[in-house]
Amino acid sequence: MLQFVMLLLLLPNSLDAHFPKPCTTDEALNTKTCCPEWEGSPCGVRAGRGECDSYNKIQTTDYIDYRENWPFHFYDSLCRCHGNFDGFDCGLCKHGFKGHHCNITHMTKRKEIHSLTEEEKTKFFNYLEYSKTNISSKYSILTSNDTSKESTLKFINASLYDVYIWMHYYAAKPLKGTGRNVAHEGPAFPFWHRMFLLFFEREVREMTSDDSFFIPYWNWTKSDHCDICNNDYFGESDATGLISPQSQFSKWKPICDKDNNSLGIICIQDLKENSILRNPGGNPTFNTLPTSGDVQRTIEVSNYDMAEYNKSVKHSFRNILEGYDVPQDFRQLNSAMHNLVHHYFNGTMTGLPTAVNDPIFMVHHSFVDKILEEWMDAHPDATYPENSDTIPEGQKADDFMVPFFPLVQNKYFMDHTITFGYKYADDDY
């Protein structure tokens, strides 16, 4: 164990996150250019990895939230990577490939968290700790007290895990003036989170030089309580919701959780320290977890999504999976599936934009992604909804996912996991 911790301390701090520091300089922002060099040339153009490309987008100045039309309020020239190359500077490989030339197929298998070997479990939790406690020398997060004014932009240093928190916060917080966000309550929901998990997996692999890392999933249908809320996994909590001092997560401090969901504010912090809170089942309105029957009924729904593409639609796989279309049965549920799990924790996990502060988020969403894959197996002809004015801002098929670099469209991830270099192991515990 000591040798493993010492190895982590010697690992390079090389993360791919948003915003890349080379793109936060006055010159980059003034020229609206995010084309960092890779081995001496922008976007690795001399190595044939990519090119600095200008995107022909209609630019306007009358917006009310600079997350709209991502990322063209910040940049109109960005790296466009060729072939299997990827990353904001085209210095990485697309998901599912590795090697200097990105021509070697790479496949991992996400296992149920209880099925991890002791070595796998130790590595997973140690890598989480390392990602939370080491500041990136290359990447920053954006803060602002008014999303309609560029003069309020401020970029600050952060660890990889805090960048990960910020990315979800940035995408999940409602757009100023609309009340909608770009990662929930619409067709992009499961695919945005698929990309989100893949992002973190790849960055941890880069950070640790360990391409075997994967995010396990937690099958919450296997128990009527949180069976990972103990000190062998994510930490037990007391009556106040605080996590046991015996758990590494008792020392984790949330970020971006001080603005009371005020529209127009991005991750403004105060000096008061907080802690992750968790009181699973403590709210009598949400004191249960979804069942295997709920999962099966969700997978049987044939329509992926439908107008009005919001949380009110009925008989939509996406909306049932997300948990807004609630089954009417003896349980008298107020939310279901994905949402019910968030509400069940009655703490940090319950706040939508900042739920990622609790690392249980990732194993929960890994299982949500597994359900998505099972649904796609059952409905092979399904397609992403065509562009429509009824689809919320940022969630149309051709919209670029916020806040990822290089640019990727929502519809890209409506494919099987094997395309992106991973698959799911069956439960075997």
C-alpha positions in Angstrom: 0.0 0.0 0.0 2.8 2.5 0.9 4.6 1.7 -2.4 1.3 2.4 -4.3 0.9 5.8 -2.6 4.5 6.7 -3.2 4.0 5.9 -6.9 1.0 8.3 -7.0 3.2 11.1 -5.6 5.7 10.7 -8.4 3.1 10.7 -11.3 3.1 13.6 -13.7 0.3 16.1 -13.5 -0.9 15.9 -17.1 -4.6 16.3 -17.5 -6.9 17.2 -20.3 -9.6 19.5 -19.0 -11.6 22.6 -19.7 -10.5 25.4 -20.0 -7.0 24.6 -21.3 -4.7 27.2 -19.8 -3.2 28.0 -23.2 -6.7 29.1 -24.2 -7.2 31.4 -21.2 -4.5 34.0 -22.0 -5.5 37.5 -23.1 -4.2 36.8 -26.6 -6.2 33.6 -27.0 -9.4 35.2 -25.7 -8.9 38.4 -27.7 -8.3 36.5 -31.0 -10.9 33.8 -30.1 -8.4 31.1 -30.9 -7.9 27.9 -28.9 -5.3 26.0 -30.9 -2.6 25.0 -28.5 0.7 23.5 -29.7 1.4 19.8 -29.6 5.1 19.0 -30.1 5.9 22.4 -31.6 2.9 23.1 -33.9 -0.7 24.2 -33.4 -2.9 21.1 -33.0 0.0 18.9 -34.0 -0.4 19.9 -37.6 3.2 19.0 -38.5 2.6 15.5 -37.2 -0.6 15.2 -39.2 -2.7 15.0 -36.0 -5.0 17.9 -36.6 -5.3 21.5 -37.7 -6.4 24.9 -36.4 -9.8 25.3 -38.1 -12.2 28.3 -38.2 -15.8 27.3 -37.6 -18.4 29.2 -39.7 -20.8 30.1 -37.0 -23.1 33.1 -36.9 -21.7 35.3 -34.1 -24.0 37.5 -32.1 -23.4 39.9 -29.2 -27.0 40.0 -27.9 -26.8 36.7 -25.9 -27.7 36.5 -22.2 -25.6 33.5 -21.3 -22.2 32.8 -22.8 -22.8 29.0 -22.5 -25.2 29.3 -25.5 -23.9 28.3 -28.9 -20.9 26.6 -27.3 -18.0 27.5 -27.5 -18.4 30.4 -30.0 -18.7 33.2 -27.5 -15.2 32.3 -26.5 -13.5 30.9 -29.6 -14.2 30.6 -33.3 -10.9 28.9 -34.2 -10.2 25.5 -32.5 -8.4 22.3 -33.1 -10.1 19.8 -35.5 -8.4 16.5 -35.0 -7.8 13.9 -37.8 -8.5 10.2 -37.7 -8.2 8.7 -34.2 -6.5 11.7 -32.7 -8.3 13.7 -30.0 -7.9 16.2 -27.2 -8.0 20.0 -27.2 -4.5 20.0 -28.9 -5.0 16.7 -30.8 -2.4 15.2 -28.4 -4.6 12.3 -27.2 -6.3 9.4 -28.8 -10.1 9.0 -29.4 -11.8 6.8 -26.9 -11.1 3.2 -27.7 -7.5 3.8 -29.1 -4.1 4.2 -27.7 -0.4 4.4 -28.7 1.7 7.2 -30.1 -0.1 7.0 -33.5 -3.5 6.1 -31.9 -3.7 3.0 -34.0 -3.9 0.4 -31.3 -7.4 -0.7 -30.2 -8.0 -0.2 -26.4 -10.8 -2.0 -24.6 -11.7 -2.0 -20.9 -14.5 -3.7 -19.0 -16.5 -1.8 -16.4 -17.2 -4.1 -13.5 -19.8 -3.8 -10.7 -18.1 -2.2 -7.8 -18.7 -5.2 -5.4 -16.9 -7.4 -8.0 -13.6 -5.4 -7.9 -10.6 -7.3 -6.6 -8.9 -5.7 -3.6 -6.2 -4.4 -5.8 -8.7 -2.9 -8.2 -10.7 -1.3 -5.4 -7.5 0.1 -3.7 -6.4 1.5 -7.0 -9.8 3.1 -7.8 -10.0 4.9 -4.5 -6.4 6.0 -4.5 -6.7 7.4 -8.0 -9.8 9.3 -6.9 -7.8 10.8 -4.0 -5.0 11.8 -6.3 -7.3 13.4 -8.8 -8.9 15.4 -6.0 -5.8 16.6 -4.2 -3.3 17.6 -7.0 -3.6 20.9 -8.7 -3.3 20.8 -12.5 -0.5 22.9 -13.9 -2.2 23.0 -17.3 -5.9 23.6 -16.8 -8.3 26.0 -15.2 -12.0 26.4 -14.3 -14.1 29.4 -15.2 -15.9 31.5 -12.6 -18.2 34.5 -13.1 -20.7 36.6 -11.2 -22.7 37.4 -14.4 -22.8 35.1 -17.4 -24.0 37.9 -19.7 -20.8 40.0 -19.2 -17.4 38.8 -20.5 -15.7 41.3 -18.2 -16.5 39.1 -15.2 -14.6 36.1 -16.4 -12.0 34.7 -14.1 -10.0 31.5 -14.5 -8.7 29.7 -11.4 -6.6 26.7 -10.7 -8.2 23.4 -9.9 -7.5 19.7 -9.5 -8.7 17.2 -12.1 -11.6 16.1 -9.9 -12.6 19.7 -9.2 -12.5 20.3 -13.0 -14.8 17.3 -13.3 -17.2 18.8 -10.8 -17.1 22.1 -12.5 -17.9 20.6 -15.9 -21.1 19.1 -14.7 -22.0 22.2 -12.8 -21.3 24.3 -15.9 -23.6 22.2 -18.1 -26.3 21.4 -15.5 -26.9 24.9 -14.2 -29.9 26.5 -16.0 -29.1 28.9 -18.7 -29.9 32.5 -17.8 -33.3 33.4 -19.2 -34.5 29.9 -20.0 -34.5 27.7 -16.9 -33.3 24.8 -19.0 -29.8 23.3 -19.1 -27.7 21.5 -21.7 -27.2 18.1 -19.9 -30.7 17.2 -18.4 -34.4 17.2 -19.2 -33.8 16.5 -22.9 -32.4 14.0 -25.4 -28.7 14.7 -24.6 -29.1 13.5 -21.0 -27.6 10.0 -21.2 -25.1 10.8 -23.9 -23.7 13.9 -22.2 -23.1 11.8 -19.1 -21.6 9.0 -21.2 -19.0 11.5 -22.6 -18.5 12.9 -19.0 -17.5 9.4 -17.7 -15.3 8.7 -20.6 -13.6 12.1 -20.1 -12.7 11.3 -16.5 -11.5 7.8 -17.3 -9.2 9.0 -20.0 -7.8 11.8 -17.9 -7.0 9.5 -15.0 -5.3 7.1 -17.4 -3.2 10.0 -18.7 -2.5 11.3 -15.2 -1.4 7.9 -13.8 0.0 6.3 -17.0 -2.3 3.4 -16.2 -4.5 2.6 -19.2 -6.4 -0.1 -17.2 -8.3 2.4 -15.1 -12.1 2.2 -15.4 -15.1 3.6 -13.5 -17.1 0.7 -11.9 -20.8 0.8 -11.8 -23.0 0.4 -8.7 -26.1 -1.7 -9.3 -28.5 0.0 -6.9 -31.2 -2.6 -7.6 -29.3 -5.3 -5.6 -30.1 -3.9 -2.2 -32.9 -1.9 -0.4 -30.3 0.4 1.1 -26.9 2.0 0.1 -24.6 -0.9 0.4 -21.6 1.2 -0.6 -22.1 3.8 2.2 -19.6 2.2 4.5 -15.9 2.7 5.2 -15.0 -0.1 2.8 -16.2 2.0 0.0 -17.4 5.6 0.1 -17.8 6.1 3.8 -20.5 5.8 6.4 -22.2 8.9 7.6 -23.6 10.0 11.0 -27.0 11.5 11.9 -25.9 14.9 10.7 -24.9 13.6 7.3 -21.2 14.0 7.8 -18.9 11.2 6.5 -16.9 9.2 9.0 -13.4 10.5 9.7 -12.2 7.0 8.9 -13.1 7.6 5.2 -10.9 9.6 2.9 -14.0 11.4 1.6 -14.6 13.1 5.0 -11.8 15.5 4.0 -13.2 16.3 0.5 -14.4 19.8 0.2 -17.2 20.6 -2.3 -16.8 23.4 -4.9 -19.3 25.6 -6.7 -21.9 25.0 -4.0 -22.3 28.5 -2.6 -24.4 30.4 -5.1 -27.9 28.9 -4.2 -28.4 28.1 -7.8 -28.6 31.7 -8.7 -28.9 32.2 -12.5 -26.1 34.0 -14.1 -23.5 33.0 -11.5 -20.8 30.5 -12.3 -18.9 28.8 -9.4 -18.3 31.9 -7.2 -16.8 30.7 -3.9 -16.8 32.1 -0.4 -14.2 31.3 2.4 -16.5 29.1 4.4 -15.4 25.5 4.1 -18.1 22.8 3.7 -18.1 19.0 3.6 -19.8 16.3 1.6 -23.2 15.4 3.2 -25.0 12.2 2.8 -28.1 10.8 4.7 -29.3 7.9 2.5 -33.0 7.2 2.9 -33.3 10.0 5.5 -36.0 11.9 3.6 -39.2 9.9 3.9 -40.4 11.1 0.5 -37.4 9.5 -1.2 -36.5 6.6 1.1 -36.2 3.8 -1.4 -34.1 2.8 -4.4 -35.3 1.7 -7.9 -35.8 -2.0 -8.4 -34.8 -4.5 -11.1 -38.4 -4.4 -12.3 -38.1 -0.6 -12.8 -35.0 -1.2 -14.9 -36.7 -3.8 -17.0 -39.8 -1.7 -17.6 -37.5 1.2 -18.7 -35.7 -1.0 -21.2 -38.9 -2.2 -22.7 -40.0 1.4 -23.8 -39.4 1.6 -27.5 -39.4 5.4 -28.1 -36.1 7.1 -27.2 -37.5 10.6 -26.8 -40.3 12.7 -28.1 -41.7 16.2 -28.3 -41.7 18.4 -26.2 -38.4 16.9 -25.2 -38.7 17.9 -21.6 -39.4 16.4 -18.2 -43.2 16.2 -18.9 -43.2 13.8 -21.8 -44.7 10.3 -21.3 -43.6 7.0 -22.7 -40.1 8.3 -23.5 -37.2 6.0 -22.6 -35.0 9.1 -21.9 -37.5 10.7 -19.5 -38.3 7.4 -17.8 -34.6 6.6 -17.3 -33.9 10.2 -16.1 -36.7 9.7 -13.6 -39.3 12.3 -14.4 -41.9 9.9 -15.8 -42.8 8.2 -12.5 -44.5 4.8 -12.3 -48.0 4.9 -10.7 -48.0 2.0 -8.3 -48.3 1.2 -4.6 -45.0 2.9 -3.7 -46.4 6.3 -4.5 -43.1 7.6 -5.7 -42.3 11.2 -6.3 -39.3 10.5 -8.6 -37.9 7.4 -10.2 -34.8 5.7 -11.7 -31.8 8.1 -12.0 -33.5 11.0 -10.1 -34.7 8.8 -7.3 -31.1 7.7 -6.6 -30.0 11.3 -6.3 -32.9 12.2 -4.0 -32.3 9.1 -1.9 -29.0 10.4 -0.7 -30.6 13.5 0.9 -27.4 15.5 0.7 -24.7 16.6 -1.7 -25.9 14.1 -4.3 -29.3 15.7 -4.3 -28.3 19.1 -5.6 -28.3 18.7 -9.4 -25.5 21.0 -10.6 -23.1 20.1 -7.8 -23.9 16.4 -7.2 -20.5 15.3 -8.6 -18.9 16.6 -5.4 -20.0 13.3 -4.0 -18.0 10.6 -5.8 -20.9 8.2 -5.6 -22.1 10.2 -8.5 -19.8 8.4 -11.0 -20.6 4.8 -10.0 -24.3 5.7 -10.1 -24.0 7.2 -13.6 -21.9 4.3 -14.8 -24.9 2.0 -14.0 -27.3 4.5 -15.8 -24.9 4.2 -18.8 -25.1 0.4 -18.6 -28.9 0.6 -18.7 -28.6 2.9 -21.8 -26.4 0.3 -23.4 -28.9 -2.5 -22.6 -31.7 -0.4 -24.1 -29.7 0.2 -27.3 -29.1 -3.5 -27.6 -32.9 -4.0 -27.3 -33.7 -1.2 -29.8 -31.0 -1.3 -32.5 -32.8 1.0 -34.9 -33.1 3.9 -32.5 -31.8 7.3 -33.6 -31.1 10.6 -32.0 -34.1 13.0 -32.5 -33.8 15.2 -35.5 -33.0 18.9 -34.9 -36.2 20.7 -33.8 -37.0 24.0 -32.1 -38.7 22.1 -29.3 -35.4 20.5 -28.3 -33.7 22.7 -25.6 -30.6 24.8 -26.3 -27.5 22.8 -26.5 -29.2 19.4 -26.9 -30.0 19.3 -30.6 -28.4 16.5 -32.5 -25.8 18.8 -34.2 -25.2 21.0 -31.1 -21.7 20.7 -29.6 -21.6 19.2 -26.1 -20.9 21.8 -23.4 -18.1 22.2 -22.2 -15.9 19.7 -24.1 -12.8 20.2 -26.3 -12.4 19.3 -29.1 -15.9 19.8 -30.3 -18.2 16.8 -30.4 -21.9 16.7 -31.3 -24.6 15.2 -29.1 -25.6 12.5 -31.7 -22.0 11.1 -31.8 -22.4 9.1 -28.6 -25.6 7.4 -29.7 -23.6 4.2 -30.5 -22.6 1.1 -28.6 -20.0 1.3 -25.9 -17.6 -1.0 -27.8 -17.2 1.9 -30.3 -15.8 4.0 -27.5 -13.5 1.3 -26.1 -15.4 -0.2 -23.2 -18.1 -2.7 -22.3 -19.9 -3.8 -19.2 -19.3 -7.0 -17.2 -22.4 -8.7 -15.9 -23.1 -8.7 -12.1 -21.3 -11.6 -10.5 -21.6 -10.9 -6.8 
